[in-house]
Amino acid sequence: MSATFTQKQLEIMEAAVQLFAGKGFDNTSVRDIAKAADVNVAMISYYFGSKEKLLEAIFIKYVTTMRGKLEEIVFAHDVTPAEKIDRIIETYIDTIAANRHFHLLMVREQGVMKNKVMYDGVKSLKLKNTSLIKSAIKAGAKAGIFKKNVDITILALTVFGTINQAFNTQRFLCEQYRIDPDNEAEFLKVIIPRLKVHLKAVVRSYLLVADK
C-alpha cells in the first residue's frame, strides 16, 4: 500500500486510530469508523479494502513518517554523531507525545500484529528505521567518537523500552512527581524533559569513547 494518502484517507485513519485505541480493534466496526469520520461505509472499503488493511495503512503512515524524520537527522552534514543521537531520542519521544492514540493502539493491539502479512510489512518498515539509527552509530564509531562493536539492538531496546514504560505508567509517574494524573499538559511539561535528559545521558555514557 502506498505511503501517500489523500486528505479523506487521513481523516478516516485518524478516526480509526482513536477508536482502535479506545475500544480495541476487534470491538470497533467499519460502521463505527465511518460514523466517526463522517463518511459512508463504502468509502472505507473503496480506500482500504478492509478493516485490517486500514490498520496496516495506519502503521505504514506512522512508521514512514518516522523514517522521514530520521533521514533528516542522520543525513545532516552539520551535526555531530552525538548530537544526531540526541536528536533521534528527542524525535521519538516528541512523536509519541504528539500521537498518543497511535501509541496506545500499538501497545494494545500486539495480538492483531501477529497476522503474518501485516507483521511482515510493518517489520520491514521498522527495520529500515533501525538501519538508519545503526548507520548513525557506525559513523560515530568510524570517526572514533563512539565505541566500536556496541550492541545496537539492546541499546535500542533500552531506549524504546524506557520511553514506552514512561508513557504506559503515566499515572504512576504523576503520583511520584505530585502531578495531577488527568493533566496531560503538566505531564508533558514535567516528565518529558526529564526523560529526554536521562536517556541522552544513558546513551552517551554507553556510546562515547571515554576521552570524548
Sequence and secondary structure as in RCSB ss.txt:
>XXXX:A:sequence
MSATFTQKQLEIMEAAVQLFAGKGFDNTSVRDIAKAADVNVAMISYYFGSKEKLLEAIFIKYVTTMRGKLEEIVF
AHDVTPAEKIDRIIETYIDTIAANRHFHLLMVREQGVMKNKVMYDGVKSLKLKNTSLIKSAIKAGAKAGIFKKNV
DITILALTVFGTINQAFNTQRFLCEQYRIDPDNEAEFLKVIIPRLKVHLKAVVRSYLLVADK
>XXXX:A:secstr
  S   HHHHHHHHHHHHHHHHH STT  HHHHHHHHTS HHHHHHHHSSHHHHHHHHHHHHHHHHHHHHHHHHT
 SSS HHHHHHHHHHHHHHHHHHTHHHHHHHHHTTTGGGSHHHHHHHHHHHHHHHHHHHHHHHHHHHTTSB SS 
 HHHHHHHHHHHHHHHHHTHHHHHHHTT  TT HHHHHHHHHHHHHHHHHHHHHHHHB TT 
